[in-house]
């Protein structure tokens, strides 16, 4: 008797949340078709400051800095790198670049941070205080940008736009990249597609700090990272949420290929696990509307996992799980195909099937552990 009640509750919750999820996916699909590139032609060209927070990045920072310093932007631009207490060769490398580019390459050395404050938010805040740019372009020390990056991002800042979420992806080589990297690339693409559609719907769900830009005046008007500076993560999406609370229409997602940024995937499951938990830890600080949407998705993923675990004991639950999971896969594939075409990675399509089977349990566990604060920071 009790199990029968549990069966109907599980089926009902799975059905309701599943239909909501599929409906949201198809809304994303249709709105993606309306996303366009920016066309700002403000004269004179706005001043731009590129900001990079670095801690023990000696292994890959040269490639990042070489790509950053190759910008073809015709207006004023400068680079600020915060050396956040590095104890490897990072300070030496930064000194070399400062000597090579004395006019527009600057190093901010951080020797200590206030107790309980997020290191990256502290580094960004310090750089924003001293930089000269009107528009701030952020990336990470392990990323590669194109020479057209600044120029393309600046074109997105049409009148009224305060923040631009740029696209970043994990590069893969067909036949060479391992399964973990390829599946990670698909998962990352799913986040970017959801982020693009969400912003287009004035429902910003996610962004990434390795390709993000906003006006300096916006940062100051919302008091920067005030109230969230103690949270270890969220230097990107929590700032976006401040804008979403008042003017969700004042942001856009950049889909022009010349602004795409490459980022390295995690080589190990442990590294990927820690990163995803860290990302999930900030979601409860989003606006109530967005928390509600993300909670619905989380509940659906949870019910998928619960139904799968109970399916050996109930044929009804198994059939409900099979139908809803099939609908989810169809919706996801339709959306992902459009996303892969939009972001120029069609070769990843074959990796979508294995991702479908692991993304729900992986997301559920990452959210639970992330919200409990059980993750490691660099």
SULMOUR-V584478 format. One record per residue. N is the residue number from 0. RES is the residue in three letters. OMEGA is omega in degrees with one decimal (* if undefined). Layout:
N:RES:OMEGA, N:RES:OMEGA
//
This chain:
0:UNK:179.8, 1:UNK:-179.5, 2:UNK:177.4, 3:UNK:177.7, 4:UNK:178.4, 5:UNK:-179.9, 6:UNK:-178.2, 7:UNK:177.0, 8:UNK:179.6, 9:UNK:-179.4, 10:UNK:-179.3, 11:UNK:179.8, 12:UNK:179.1, 13:UNK:-179.1, 14:UNK:-178.2, 15:UNK:-178.3, 16:UNK:178.8, 17:UNK:178.7, 18:UNK:176.8, 19:UNK:-178.1, 20:UNK:-178.7, 21:UNK:176.5, 22:UNK:178.8, 23:UNK:179.7, 24:UNK:-179.4, 25:UNK:171.8, 26:UNK:176.5, 27:UNK:-177.9, 28:UNK:-175.9, 29:UNK:-177.8, 30:UNK:177.8, 31:UNK:179.6, 32:UNK:-178.0, 33:UNK:-179.1, 34:UNK:-179.4, 35:UNK:176.8, 36:UNK:179.6, 37:UNK:-178.1, 38:UNK:179.9, 39:UNK:178.2, 40:UNK:-178.1, 41:UNK:176.8, 42:UNK:-3.8, 43:UNK:-179.6, 44:UNK:-178.0, 45:UNK:174.6, 46:UNK:-176.7, 47:UNK:173.2, 48:UNK:174.9, 49:UNK:-176.3, 50:UNK:179.8, 51:UNK:174.0, 52:UNK:-174.5, 53:UNK:173.2, 54:UNK:-179.8, 55:UNK:-177.0, 56:UNK:-174.3, 57:UNK:-174.7, 58:UNK:-174.1, 59:UNK:-171.9, 60:UNK:179.7, 61:UNK:179.9, 62:UNK:178.2, 63:UNK:-176.6, 64:UNK:177.4, 65:UNK:-179.9, 66:UNK:-179.9, 67:UNK:-176.3, 68:UNK:-179.0, 69:UNK:-176.8, 70:UNK:179.4, 71:UNK:-178.9, 72:UNK:-175.1, 73:UNK:177.6, 74:UNK:177.7, 75:UNK:172.2, 76:UNK:-178.9, 77:UNK:179.8, 78:UNK:173.3, 79:UNK:175.9, 80:UNK:176.8, 81:UNK:174.8, 82:UNK:-173.1, 83:UNK:173.0, 84:UNK:179.8, 85:UNK:176.6, 86:UNK:173.2, 87:UNK:-177.4, 88:UNK:-177.5, 89:UNK:179.5, 90:UNK:179.9, 91:UNK:-180.0, 92:UNK:179.6, 93:UNK:178.0, 94:UNK:178.2, 95:UNK:-178.9, 96:UNK:177.2, 97:UNK:178.2, 98:UNK:-178.3, 99:UNK:-178.4, 100:UNK:-173.3, 101:UNK:-175.0, 102:UNK:-173.9, 103:UNK:175.8, 104:UNK:-175.5, 105:UNK:179.3, 106:UNK:174.6, 107:UNK:-177.1, 108:UNK:178.8, 109:UNK:-178.1, 110:UNK:177.1, 111:UNK:178.8, 112:UNK:177.8, 113:UNK:-178.3, 114:UNK:176.2, 115:UNK:-177.7, 116:UNK:177.2, 117:UNK:-179.2, 118:UNK:-176.2, 119:UNK:178.4, 120:UNK:177.7, 121:UNK:-179.7, 122:UNK:-179.9, 123:UNK:179.5, 124:UNK:179.5, 125:UNK:-179.5, 126:UNK:-180.0, 127:UNK:178.2, 128:UNK:-170.8, 129:UNK:-176.5, 130:UNK:-175.8, 131:UNK:-174.3, 132:UNK:170.6, 133:UNK:175.6, 134:UNK:-177.5, 135:UNK:178.8, 136:UNK:-175.6, 137:UNK:170.0, 138:UNK:-179.1, 139:UNK:-173.9, 140:UNK:178.1, 141:UNK:-178.0, 142:UNK:176.5, 143:UNK:178.5, 144:UNK:179.0, 145:UNK:177.5, 146:UNK:-177.7, 147:UNK:-172.3, 148:UNK:-176.9, 149:UNK:-176.8, 150:UNK:-179.9, 151:UNK:179.5, 152:UNK:-177.9, 153:UNK:179.3, 154:UNK:179.3, 155:UNK:-175.1, 156:UNK:173.9, 157:UNK:-179.7, 158:UNK:179.8, 159:UNK:179.3, 160:UNK:-178.1, 161:UNK:-174.6, 162:UNK:177.9, 163:UNK:175.7, 164:UNK:-179.7, 165:UNK:-177.0, 166:UNK:172.8, 167:UNK:-177.1, 168:UNK:177.9, 169:UNK:-179.3, 170:UNK:177.8, 171:UNK:176.2, 172:UNK:-179.9, 173:UNK:179.0, 174:UNK:-178.3, 175:UNK:-179.0, 176:UNK:-177.8, 177:UNK:-174.2, 178:UNK:-178.3, 179:UNK:-179.9, 180:UNK:-178.6, 181:UNK:178.4, 182:UNK:175.9, 183:UNK:179.0, 184:UNK:177.3, 185:UNK:180.0, 186:UNK:178.0, 187:UNK:178.3, 188:UNK:178.0, 189:UNK:177.6, 190:UNK:-178.3, 191:UNK:178.0, 192:UNK:178.0, 193:UNK:178.6, 194:UNK:179.2, 195:UNK:-178.7, 196:UNK:-179.8, 197:UNK:178.6, 198:UNK:178.7, 199:UNK:179.4, 200:UNK:-174.5, 201:UNK:178.6, 202:UNK:-173.0, 203:UNK:-175.4, 204:UNK:-175.4, 205:UNK:172.7, 206:UNK:-179.8, 207:UNK:-177.6, 208:UNK:-179.7, 209:UNK:172.6, 210:UNK:-174.8, 211:UNK:179.2, 212:UNK:175.9, 213:UNK:178.6, 214:UNK:178.1, 215:UNK:178.7, 216:UNK:177.4, 217:UNK:-179.7, 218:UNK:-179.1, 219:UNK:-177.8, 220:UNK:179.1, 221:UNK:179.4, 222:UNK:173.7, 223:UNK:-177.8, 224:UNK:178.0, 225:UNK:179.6, 226:UNK:178.0, 227:UNK:-173.8, 228:UNK:179.1, 229:UNK:177.1, 230:UNK:-173.6, 231:UNK:-179.5, 232:UNK:174.2, 233:UNK:176.7, 234:UNK:179.6, 235:UNK:-173.3, 236:UNK:179.6, 237:UNK:174.9, 238:UNK:177.0, 239:UNK:179.9, 240:UNK:176.2, 241:UNK:177.8, 242:UNK:-179.1, 243:UNK:-177.8, 244:UNK:-175.9, 245:UNK:-174.8, 246:UNK:-178.1, 247:UNK:178.7, 248:UNK:-175.5, 249:UNK:177.3, 250:UNK:178.4, 251:UNK:177.4, 252:UNK:-176.3, 253:UNK:-177.1, 254:UNK:-179.4, 255:UNK:-171.8, 256:UNK:-177.4, 257:UNK:179.6, 258:UNK:-176.9, 259:UNK:-179.3, 260:UNK:176.4, 261:UNK:177.9, 262:UNK:-178.2, 263:UNK:173.8, 264:UNK:177.9, 265:UNK:-176.4, 266:UNK:-176.6, 267:UNK:176.5, 268:UNK:179.7, 269:UNK:179.2, 270:UNK:178.4, 271:UNK:-179.8, 272:UNK:179.9, 273:UNK:179.9, 274:UNK:-178.0, 275:UNK:176.1, 276:UNK:179.2, 277:UNK:178.1, 278:UNK:-176.2, 279:UNK:-172.7, 280:UNK:-175.6, 281:UNK:-168.7, 282:UNK:-179.5, 283:UNK:-179.6, 284:UNK:177.3, 285:UNK:177.4, 286:UNK:-177.6, 287:UNK:-178.9, 288:UNK:-177.8, 289:UNK:174.7, 290:UNK:179.1, 291:UNK:179.7, 292:UNK:-179.6, 293:UNK:178.0, 294:UNK:178.2, 295:UNK:177.8, 296:UNK:178.4, 297:UNK:179.1, 298:UNK:177.6, 299:UNK:178.7, 300:UNK:178.4, 301:UNK:179.8, 302:UNK:174.4, 303:UNK:-179.6, 304:UNK:-180.0, 305:UNK:-179.1, 306:UNK:178.8, 307:UNK:-179.5, 308:UNK:-178.7, 309:UNK:-174.0, 310:UNK:177.1, 311:UNK:-176.6, 312:UNK:-178.7, 313:UNK:179.0, 314:UNK:178.6, 315:UNK:178.7, 316:UNK:179.5, 317:UNK:-179.1, 318:UNK:178.3, 319:UNK:179.2, 320:UNK:-177.0, 321:UNK:-178.9, 322:UNK:-177.8, 323:UNK:179.0, 324:UNK:178.0, 325:UNK:177.5, 326:UNK:177.9, 327:UNK:-178.0, 328:UNK:179.4, 329:UNK:178.9, 330:UNK:-179.6, 331:UNK:-178.1, 332:UNK:178.6, 333:UNK:-179.4, 334:UNK:-177.4, 335:UNK:178.6, 336:UNK:176.8, 337:UNK:179.4, 338:UNK:179.3, 339:UNK:177.1, 340:UNK:-179.0, 341:UNK:-175.2, 342:UNK:167.6, 343:UNK:176.1, 344:UNK:-175.9, 345:UNK:-177.6, 346:UNK:-178.8, 347:UNK:-173.4, 348:UNK:-175.9, 349:UNK:-179.5, 350:UNK:-179.4, 351:UNK:-177.8, 352:UNK:178.0, 353:UNK:178.2, 354:UNK:-180.0, 355:UNK:-175.5, 356:UNK:-176.0, 357:UNK:-171.9, 358:UNK:-179.1, 359:UNK:179.6, 360:UNK:179.8, 361:UNK:-179.9, 362:UNK:-179.1, 363:UNK:-178.9, 364:UNK:179.7, 365:UNK:179.5, 366:UNK:-179.0, 367:UNK:-178.9, 368:UNK:179.2, 369:UNK:-179.9, 370:UNK:176.0, 371:UNK:178.9, 372:UNK:-177.1, 373:UNK:176.3, 374:UNK:-178.4, 375:UNK:176.2, 376:UNK:-179.2, 377:UNK:*
//
